[in-house]
Amino acid sequence: MYTQLKKAGYNVWYQKFDFEYTETLAEKASVVSPRPARSTSRP
Protein backbone atom coordinates (compact mmCIF):
# COMPACT_ATOMS: atom_id res chain seq x y z
CA MET A 1 0.00 0.00 0.00
CA TYR A 2 2.83 2.40 0.89
CA THR A 3 4.50 1.98 -2.50
CA GLN A 4 1.26 2.45 -4.43
CA LEU A 5 0.43 5.68 -2.60
CA LYS A 6 4.00 6.94 -3.06
CA LYS A 7 3.84 6.24 -6.83
CA ALA A 8 0.52 8.10 -7.00
CA GLY A 9 2.23 11.21 -5.60
CA TYR A 10 1.04 11.06 -2.01
CA ASN A 11 3.32 12.09 0.86
CA VAL A 12 3.34 8.93 2.99
CA TRP A 13 5.14 7.94 6.20
CA TYR A 14 4.99 5.37 8.95
CA GLN A 15 3.78 6.24 12.43
CA LYS A 16 4.62 4.04 15.41
CA PHE A 17 1.97 3.45 18.04
CA ASP A 18 1.45 1.14 21.01
CA PHE A 19 -1.03 -1.65 20.54
CA GLU A 20 -2.40 -3.62 23.47
CA TYR A 21 -4.32 -6.82 22.89
CA THR A 22 -6.00 -8.87 25.56
CA GLU A 23 -8.24 -11.89 25.47
CA THR A 24 -10.74 -13.01 28.02
CA LEU A 25 -10.68 -16.61 29.17
CA ALA A 26 -13.84 -17.21 27.15
CA GLU A 27 -12.13 -15.98 23.99
CA LYS A 28 -9.07 -18.18 24.59
CA ALA A 29 -11.08 -21.35 25.12
CA SER A 30 -12.21 -23.23 22.08
CA VAL A 31 -15.42 -25.19 22.06
CA VAL A 32 -15.41 -28.60 20.49
CA SER A 33 -18.77 -30.25 19.93
CA PRO A 34 -18.97 -33.93 20.63
CA ARG A 35 -19.54 -36.15 17.64
CA PRO A 36 -23.05 -37.54 17.52
CA ALA A 37 -23.22 -41.18 18.55
CA ARG A 38 -23.56 -43.56 15.64
CA SER A 39 -26.73 -45.56 15.65
CA THR A 40 -26.12 -49.29 15.96
CA SER A 41 -29.73 -50.29 15.42
CA ARG A 42 -30.85 -51.29 11.97
CA PRO A 43 -34.33 -50.64 10.58
N, C-alpha and C positions, 0 to 999 in steps of 0.2 A: 504494500500500500504506500509506504514512504516513497519508494522509487517512482511509482506512477504519479503521485502528486507533485514530486519534484520535477519530473519531465513535463508536467502540464503547466509549470511556471509558479507553483505555489511555494511559499516560504514555509518549510516544514522543519520541525525539530522534535527531539524526544524530551519528555518531562518525567523525571523520577517521582514516584509517590509510594507511600507505605500502603500495603494491602494486608489486612488481617482477615483470616478465614477461620471460622470455627464451625464445628458440627455438634449437634446434640447427639446424645446416645441413640435416640430413635433414628436419626439420619445415618448413623454409622452401622446400625444393625441391619442385616438383610433378612428378608422374610422368604423362607422356602416353603412352598406348599407341599404337603405330603402327596405322594402319588395315590390315585384312587386304587382301592383294592381290586384285584382282578376277580371276576366272578368265576367260581369253579363249577357252578351248577350249569347243566345243559338243558335246553328246552325240550 
